[in-house]
């Protein structure tokens, strides 16, 4: 029975905590059984086709309408048909609808949790799909149907450290699971939720949250991330049992926390115990506070310090960033970011919050990136770009690496947009003015579990690291998928200079949690972003999903980049303990841009700087960019179409460029071709809020993203920029940078998919005596218009436009590695030089 005291205690937890104990409705007389929640879900879904589907998939053996449901779900099944749509990668070891303690081997859990289970054998869609709460109900039943004793669990630990650990769990289909051979429930001690301007929308059919709403293209739905507490044991890496996914050298000596039993409230979790389990979130964004501390440390002008830095918005905490969701149907432990504007002008004590721009810092061009103040100067003074080598992995980030300084607050309180002033550069260099601070809804923190009945019975209590990051422009492209594709499928001959920044995943980065948070993260605990699964024998047979499955981000670290300059979902801090020891790294959200949208522009403008998360806007702006006071041209890597960057409208006349910026146009000045670009130094993403959209980029799936990258690479090969040639000329060490610099001498003016019946393509095929084939059922054909660029000048009549001289133009059509190309003054030719 729920006492008045219990009720008040649960209510006092508020939106920041979620009680997993007992799961009682107010004033209920007794706790419902786990099987009752499963029964309710099956009763609701049975009439929507689920009863007949599960009967058909098991040869008539599993009837979810059976009277004794618990017995029906746990009995052995001898006729599981894995050719049935959606069950192709259900573990071959699975023999029942529910196997105690093993979600991977539980047919019902796979059916509920896998996005491949959506239709019957005839291809008819199911009429409804399980909610998150219903999936969780089955999950809890799997662990609680035959609850183990604490002695059972201690025995399973085998003398290894034993603790309460919070994980971000996700059921992943093969090949994205830990072992990549069948679908597995995967776990990481780090999870990523994403900022949005709208409340979250759950798509039950997809078993995930919607990243973009095309009916509201200039809004972003919040993307929550689920966390759950488990009893876990600490073990050294063992790829053949629990993982980790993508093992790294030395993992066999590193310690990983591995889940063995889920914790939830009530008497059915662990035999002879009645548990109360609470999850609590703790989030913060102290970027502005860290910035003002940086000013003092550097001897720069500063106007805020001391106790002020503990107040909002210097320090943004908890419910201002996100809370554990209380929405019906979402279940427990779901971290839901607060729907926030992407950028907000900061106020403090009733006035706009400002900071002094010190000319001692901003007069040095090495401290600027495209008119953005950089608090981490580039260490390499070489006047030639070094791309990957310039990613500054060994530099400390004591504060936001980039901060906007182009909105001056005047003595009368008015805000002056310096982007509109012709003398902006001189004003920035001189300093001596007050710049407006901005803040956003991003942050990092931790999710902790509290279970009074077990605290004295475990060796450790470990929270999860939580990130609330920027909206996702590529929800169907993950960093790990790109990484493994690049490492295993891309031909070696083109692999070296395919990227300017390698697509390394956060999940295979060995790094600590944010040690500056009062959560107890340790510098020595470097496996917090790894992805593992429950211990067991590694599967030997590779299975394949046979439902409508595609790669997509799920909020695990496999979808996030593992490089930090300053980063995308998190940044890094460094700890120097001994000059003779390697640097110790930890994740730190305060190292990201302020506001974060400031860094989004810089990363996007520099050529897929974070592949799979940052759109490649290299061609939106003039190719010769200033980074750290030196020219720094980046080649296009993953081209966006003319519509996606705003060079061309959609068929209905609308412009939907992802960042709200209109892309370049080819014009003529004194009968000479010139490309007119938006002036990157005066395009301010703070001014673009409300015009940014993921409506088009969210349509790009992993296959299309990879096709574009290879098509761009084929263009470079057709332009005689070929990796093996650079290896021969410069040696293996310098070849990559030399090849990238040569690629960057060409800019992409236009990129689009070629429709059927395109007259230009027909002309090219006829002239080159080569056909790109019928696109029906195959890969698309693309058209590129590229040019070799020369002098770059600001339009004398419009300071917001940059003119770039055209030295040579080329038009090309591409499909696969076949390129039909016409360079200036030359005929159409066919090129198949790029290896496949």
SENU-432698 format. One record per residue (C-alpha): x, y, z. Coordinates in pm, whole numbers, padded with zeros to 5 digits, always signed. Each point is the difference from the previous one (the first is absolute). Example, Ala and Ser with C-alpha at 12.3 -4.5 7.8 and 13.67 -1.06 7.14 Angstrom:
2
+01230-00450+00780+00137+00344-00066
This chain:
836
+00000+00000+00000+00124+00351-00081+00013+00207+00317-00049+00376+00009+00371+00029+00077+00089-00208-00307-00229+00207-00220+00153+00329+00119+00351-00138-00047-00073-00106-00359-00159+00338-00076+00301+00182+00146+00227-00160-00258-00156+00232-00259+00091+00001-00367+00369-00053+00072-00030-00353+00137-00190-00307-00108-00105-00262+00252+00030-00354-00125-00110-00150+00329-00330-00188-00002-00138+00206-00292-00316+00060+00205-00289+00219-00108-00095+00241+00278-00169-00175+00294+00006-00344-00168-00049-00286+00247+00270-00227-00135+00268+00004-00265-00097-00149-00336+00193-00305-00112+00248+00032-00286-00201-00242-00207-00308+00224+00032+00174+00282-00188+00110-00243-00270-00351-00143-00022-00150+00346-00040+00241+00079-00284-00072-00329-00177-00373+00044+00041+00022+00346-00156+00215-00113-00290-00152-00343-00057-00282+00134-00214+00246+00209-00203+00150-00311-00156+00252-00098+00267-00174-00317+00111-00017-00143-00350+00354+00119-00080+00151-00179+00300-00204-00312-00070+00124-00005-00360+00362+00073+00096+00002-00294+00244-00192-00256-00201-00306+00047+00221+00191-00062+00324-00018+00346+00161-00345+00134+00083+00013+00334+00181-00370-00039+00074+00064-00305+00219-00165-00006+00345+00322-00082+00189+00214+00264-00170+00311-00042+00215+00021-00371-00084-00074+00065-00367+00280+00256-00027+00265-00211+00174-00071-00339-00160+00249-00135-00260-00076+00077-00366+00119-00249-00258-00125+00164-00320+00129+00358-00002+00008+00111-00363+00283+00250-00052-00097+00045-00364-00313+00174+00125+00032+00376-00069+00185+00172+00283+00139-00306+00173+00305-00064-00219+00250+00120+00260-00179-00130+00311+00268-00201+00180+00024-00362-00109+00043-00085+00368-00348+00134+00078-00250-00280+00071-00291+00170+00177-00206+00315+00003+00165+00098+00328+00328-00147+00122+00064+00109+00359+00277+00257+00021+00071+00008-00375-00180+00257-00218+00208-00106-00302-00142-00353+00018-00358+00108+00067-00212-00008-00315-00266+00231+00143+00258+00260+00097+00149-00008-00350-00345+00039-00152-00078+00300+00219+00341+00174-00011+00119-00061-00356-00103+00252-00269+00012-00285-00252-00319-00161+00137-00271+00202-00174-00189-00231-00237-00131-00351-00053+00120-00247-00258-00234+00144-00261+00153+00343+00043-00299+00147+00183+00098+00255+00262-00093-00064+00359-00277+00225+00122+00187+00138+00302+00334-00025+00175+00127-00010+00358+00072+00314+00197+00326+00051+00184-00177-00085+00325-00127-00328-00148+00346-00094-00125+00130+00073+00348-00274-00216+00152+00119-00299-00204+00362+00083+00085-00075+00003+00373-00194-00326-00030+00301-00163-00170+00214+00083+00302-00269-00056+00265-00187-00309-00116+00242-00219+00201+00174+00253+00226+00351-00098+00109+00121+00028+00357+00280+00232+00099+00214-00310+00053-00072-00109-00360+00114+00337-00125+00307+00006+00223+00092-00345-00130-00032+00128-00356+00239+00282+00090+00260-00265+00074+00192+00219+00243+00011+00301-00235-00110+00341+00129-00378+00014+00018-00201+00321-00023-00311+00198-00083+00070+00157-00338-00217+00219-00220+00013-00074-00373-00154+00138-00317-00154-00320-00148-00100-00052-00363-00115-00309-00187+00213+00004-00314-00049-00208-00311+00292-00173-00168+00246+00115-00120-00010+00305+00234-00010-00216+00314+00309-00070+00211+00093-00324-00173-00171+00095-00326-00142-00349-00050-00350+00023+00144-00218+00258+00170+00117+00079+00352-00094+00223+00289+00299+00233+00007+00115+00219+00286+00217+00305+00045+00067+00202+00311-00036+00313-00215-00313+00120-00177-00087+00292-00227-00330+00189-00002-00052+00285-00244-00127+00352+00031-00315+00103-00181-00259+00273-00021-00299-00240+00008-00113-00271+00240+00119-00350-00094-00197-00213-00244+00028-00378+00034-00048-00212-00312-00106-00337+00137+00042-00174-00335+00361+00117-00024+00056-00065+00374+00161+00341+00021-00047+00374+00019-00058+00221-00302+00294+00229-00079-00177+00232-00246-00358+00104-00067-00045+00101-00364-00330+00167+00088+00200+00239+00220+00332+00013-00185+00155+00277+00209-00056-00175+00332+00185-00294+00151-00167-00263+00217+00187-00085+00319+00178-00338-00014-00003-00169+00344+00235-00277+00116-00092-00285+00231+00207-00106+00302-00049-00299+00232+00173-00139+00311+00157-00345+00004+00198-00216+00231+00331-00035-00178+00342-00151+00039+00336+00151-00088+00199-00212-00246+00293+00046-00232-00081+00013-00370-00106-00329-00155-00117+00050-00357-00128-00357-00031-00237+00030+00295-00129+00349+00083+00214+00218-00227+00063+00284-00022-00120+00085-00348+00297+00092-00222+00267-00110+00250+00309+00219+00024+00359-00099+00074+00036-00040+00375-00369-00071+00065+00097-00340+00138+00156+00189+00293-00265+00269+00038-00290-00031+00243-00356+00008-00136-00322-00002+00201-00225-00269-00148-00372-00035+00085-00134-00331+00126-00342+00084+00148-00236+00293-00035-00118+00185+00311-00362+00111+00043-00227+00054+00296-00210-00261+00175+00036-00357+00118+00048-00169-00340+00344+00139-00085+00212-00190+00255-00134-00293+00202-00085+00075+00364+00048+00376-00042-00251+00280-00048+00195+00271-00181-00039+00373-00035+00201+00125-00298+00024+00369-00085+00169+00159-00300+00106+00362+00025+00138+00234-00263+00262+00266+00058+00081+00230-00294+00200+00317-00040+00150+00240-00249+00271+00215+00158+00154+00119-00326-00049+00371+00072+00142-00036+00351+00303-00184-00136+00049+00272-00262+00019+00275+00261+00245-00206+00204+00208-00036-00317+00008+00379-00041+00146+00039+00346+00252-00281-00050+00121+00160-00323+00022+00348+00147-00272+00129-00231-00267+00252+00087-00281-00159+00198-00321+00131+00153-00142-00301+00186+00156-00230+00257-00057-00158+00340-00348-00090+00121-00166+00146-00309+00139-00290-00201-00211-00243+00204-00322+00162-00121-00207-00034-00317+00096+00039-00284+00369-00034+00088-00101-00337+00140-00309-00163-00153-00130-00302+00187-00242-00288+00001-00358+00080-00108+00116+00291-00215+00176-00263-00213-00207-00313+00044-00184-00235+00235-00097-00363+00028-00321-00017-00197-00335-00045+00168-00189-00039-00329-00241-00289-00019+00124-00283-00216+00369+00097+00022+00081-00231+00289+00272+00067+00254+00345+00154-00021-00054+00202-00315+00211+00317+00003-00207+00258-00186+00172+00330-00086-00207+00308+00060-00136+00150-00321+00219+00309-00030+00082+00259-00265+00324-00088-00177+00144+00330+00122-00108+00249+00266+00148+00342+00077+00133-00028+00356-00126+00223+00280+00121+00039+00356-00133+00220+00277-00262+00144-00235+00247+00110-00269+00159-00148-00309+00304-00203+00104+00323+00110-00164+00374-00056+00011+00285+00233-00094+00172-00070-00331+00370+00050+00070+00194+00122-00301+00311-00157+00147-00153-00332-00098-00209+00081-00307+00267+00207-00177+00191-00322-00055-00154-00167-00308+00114-00333+00143-00277+00038+00257-00277+00035-00259-00187-00254-00210-00219+00161-00266-00056+00304+00229-00069-00224+00298+00214+00036+00311+00204-00312+00065+00128-00070+00348+00217-00285-00126+00256+00143-00245+00133-00239-00262+00344-00119+00098+00124-00072-00352+00114+00318-00174+00066-00171-00334-00165+00196-00280-00117-00323-00165-00311-00183+00124+00073-00327+00178-00362-00114+00045-00004-00305+00230+00326+00112+00162-00157+00334+00089-00282-00150+00204+00177+00104+00323-00054-00317+00200+00266+00084+00256-00117+00353+00084-00196+00086+00312-00350+00145-00032-00052+00190+00323-00309+00179-00134-00218+00016-00315+00247-00023-00286-00197+00250-00210-00213+00292+00112-00205+00250-00198+00128+00359+00020-00199+00165-00280-00292+00141+00197+00109+00314+00184-00209+00137+00286+00008+00378-00002-00009+00220+00313-00371+00067-00060-00072-00374+00012-00060-00037-00374+00156-00297-00178+00203+00082-00310+00059-00279-00250+00361+00046-00108-00060-00224-00301-00176+00301-00152+00292+00240+00048+00266+00039-00269+00266+00054+00270-00086-00320+00191+00355-00134-00030+00153+00316+00140-00249+00007+00289+00076-00360+00092+00375+00055-00018-00016+00311+00216-00230-00157+00260-00107+00221+00285-00372-00071-00037-00257-00214+00176-00112-00307-00196-00334-00167+00066+00004-00346+00155-00235-00267-00132-00100-00333+00149-00175-00313-00120-00148-00319+00139+00297-00232-00037+00189-00142+00296+00147-00308+00157-00045-00179+00330-00083-00334+00151-00287-00238+00071+00028-00176+00335-00187-00289+00158-00098-00027+00365-00107-00331+00153+00012+00006+00383-00053-00377+00029+00317-00077-00200+00241+00281+00086+00178-00204+00266+00010-00310-00217+00200+00136-00292+00358+00112-00047-00074+00308-00210-00276+00229-00125+00074+00145-00344-00202+00269-00179-00033+00034-00377+00142+00298-00188-00278+00195-00173+00033+00246-00287-00268+00238-00128+00130+00100-00341-00094+00200-00309-00283-00116-00232+00079-00281-00240+00017+00092-00369+00083-00359-00107-00208-00237+00216+00062-00292-00239+00379+00035-00017+00214-00123+00288+00365+00062+00065+00078-00366+00064-00166-00116-00321+00213+00247-00196+00308-00104+00193-00040-00373-00065-00097+00061-00364+00311+00214-00052+00229-00248+00176-00131-00320-00158-00182+00075-00327+00150+00311-00158+00284-00096-00236+00338+00059+00163+00118+00208-00295-00254+00275+00074-00023-00042+00377+00276+00239+00105-00142+00331-00122-00368-00094-00002-00047+00214+00313+00162+00308+00145-00100-00120+00348-00032-00375+00048-00345-00128+00103+00103-00146+00335-00284-00094+00234-00031+00107+00362-00086-00361+00088+00351-00116-00084+00168+00296+00171+00147-00082+00337-00064+00313+00207-00128+00084+00347-00321+00176+00099+00000+00365+00100+00209+00002+00320-00099+00361+00073-00358-00113+00069-00086-00093+00362-00087-00351-00115+00319-00183+00089+00118-00079-00353+00359-00124+00011+00281+00076-00243+00091-00367+00010-00350-00107-00106+00057+00033-00374-00258-00250-00131-00308+00206+00076-00085+00050-00370+00057-00364-00100-00294-00212-00115-00034-00346+00153-00259-00273+00035-00078-00251+00272+00264-00271+00048-00048-00316-00201+00152-00211-00272+00063+00199-00315-00229-00101-00289+00173-00182-00284-00255+00038-00278-00067+00338-00157-00370+00074-00034-00160+00271-00213-00302+00219+00072-00285-00087-00238-00231+00287+00077+00003+00367-00102+00313+00081+00198+00232+00294-00060+00293+00146+00189-00108+00281+00232+00128+00182+00305-00139-00120+00330+00172+00226+00252+00287-00240+00067+00362+00112-00049+00028-00195-00327-00190+00287-00164+00232+00267+00136+00347+00114-00112+00303-00097+00207+00215+00299-00088-00007+00320+00200+00079+00328-00175-00200+00117+00182-00244-00285-00064-00367-00033-00084-00187-00186+00276+00274+00054+00257+00343+00158+00019+00309-00105+00192+00204+00114+00295+00356-00107+00073+00163-00086+00328+00376+00035+00036+00125-00215+00287+00355-00082-00103+00204+00116-00301+00122-00358-00040-00349-00144-00023-00251+00021-00286-00261+00274+00015-00321-00103+00173-00312+00110-00183-00354+00047+00121-00323+00110-00167-00108+00353+00086-00299+00175-00149+00130+00343+00098+00263-00018-00276-00259+00027-00277-00083+00327-00178-00200+00275+00171-00269-00008-00109+00050-00342-00154-00154+00116-00326+00314+00214-00041+00210-00312-00033-00255-00164-00231+00084+00257-00268+00374-00054+00034-00021-00379-00013-00239+00002-00294+00204+00252-00198+00312-00214+00031-00097-00297-00210-00190-00268+00196+00218+00077+00300-00212-00243+00199-00126-00247-00260-00352-00120+00067-00097+00286+00232+00119+00329-00152-00136+00075-00350+00277+00061-00252-00048+00369-00084+00342+00042-00155-00155+00117-00323-00246+00240+00167+00285+00242+00066+00301+00114-00202+00272-00266-00002+00285+00208+00144-00092+00031+00369+00200+00151+00286+00064-00233+00291+00233+00112+00274+00125+00290-00211+00102-00202-00304-00165-00108-00325-00164-00336+00044-00190-00148-00294-00191-00323+00053-00112-00233-00279-00360-00111-00019-00034-00353+00137-00372-00083+00035-00178+00242-00233-00342+00139+00075-00233+00062-00293-00077+00346-00131-00336-00012+00180+00158-00112+00328+00236+00301+00004-00247+00251-00144+00157+00056-00341-00326-00116-00156-00363-00011+00115-00218-00305+00030-00259-00073-00268-00258+00199+00197+00226+00305+00010+00099-00030+00366+00361+00021+00119+00088-00253+00268+00375+00027+00045+00101-00177+00320+00157+00312+00154-00226+00262-00158+00283+00132-00218-00037+00035-00378+00283-00175-00180+00228+00133-00275-00101+00115-00348+00198+00023-00325-00011+00355-00136+00196+00206-00253+00199+00316+00069+00137+00176-00307-00081-00314-00199+00214-00215+00230-00151-00284+00205+00002+00063+00374-00159-00195+00283-00187+00211+00254+00006-00149+00349-00154+00108+00330+00281+00167+00193+00090-00258+00266+00142+00269+00228-00340+00172+00021-00235-00300-00003-00098-00044+00363-00198-00309+00093-00141+00187+00299-00180+00216-00256-00116-00312-00189-00195-00160+00285-00353-00065-00119+00117-00070-00354+00209-00311+00071-00155-00335-00087+00067-00371-00019-00293-00057-00235+00223-00096-00294+00315-00132+00168-00205-00238+00217-00103-00181-00320+00363-00097-00069+00056-00357+00112+00332-00177+00047+00004-00147-00352-00062+00335-00163+00260+00172+00219+00265-00253-00100-00096+00019-00367+00052+00376+00005+00342-00035+00161+00114-00252-00261-00147+00210-00281+00199+00300+00123+00312-00214+00022-00056-00124-00358-00015+00363-00118+00339+00071+00156+00149-00307-00168-00147+00111-00333+00175+00335+00060+00329-00193+00032+00020+00034+00380+00082-00357+00096+00135-00119+00331+00268-00243-00131+00159+00280-00204+00050+00206+00317+00149-00294+00185+00260-00037-00274+00079+00373-00008-00006+00090+00370+00021-00326+00194-00266-00158+00216+00030+00254+00284-00072+00313-00207-00213-00156-00273-00336+00047+00171+00044+00370+00072+00138+00065-00347-00293-00181-00161-00253+00191+00212+00165+00333-00086-00022-00084-00368-00366-00099+00033-00065+00333+00174+00116+00190-00310-00335-00104-00153-00335+00114+00135-00344-00149-00060-00238+00255-00148-00294-00234-00061-00092-00351+00107-00330-00172-00068-00164-00332-00076-00070-00047-00370-00365-00072-00087-00112-00239-00271+00009+00149-00349+00259+00265+00087+00109+00158-00327+00346+00091+00130+00073-00358+00098-00118-00132-00337+00231+00243-00175+00294-00103+00217-00065-00372-00052-00017+00047-00375+00315+00210-00014+00200-00230+00229-00135-00320-00159-00081-00126+00349-00329-00062+00180-00049+00040+00375-00284-00248-00021-00361-00006+00113-00037+00122+00358-00310-00210+00062+00075-00229+00292+00362+00111+00018+00216+00279+00127-00085+00357-00103+00189+00213-00250+00145+00332+00110+00096+00317-00182+00292+00213+00120+00107+00344-00112+00346+00073+00144+00254+00272-00054+00361+00075+00077+00001+00323+00195+00224+00305+00009-00007+00340+00165-00259+00067+00267-00136+00350+00071-00288+00157+00187-00266+00141-00234+00066+00379+00010-00373+00068-00015-00108-00263+00255+00223-00092+00293-00213-00309+00064+00109-00157-00330+00338-00138-00099+00107-00035-00363+00229-00283-00103+00183-00009-00330-00066-00299-00227+00319-00138-00156-00143-00316-00154-00336-00174-00005-00101-00361-00040-00335-00177-00020-00036-00367+00087-00259-00274+00035+00075-00285+00238-00136-00339+00079+00213-00236+00206+00359+00050-00114-00099+00095-00355+00041+00371-00066-00096+00182-00317+00197+00323+00017+00047+00304-00216+00275+00243+00093+00029+00344-00155+00101-00018-00368-00002-00380-00001-00251-00261-00119-00212-00225+00217+00198-00304+00117-00074-00301+00217+00218-00068+00306+00000-00315+00213+00334+00054+00171-00125-00012+00360+00028-00353+00146-00314-00168+00133
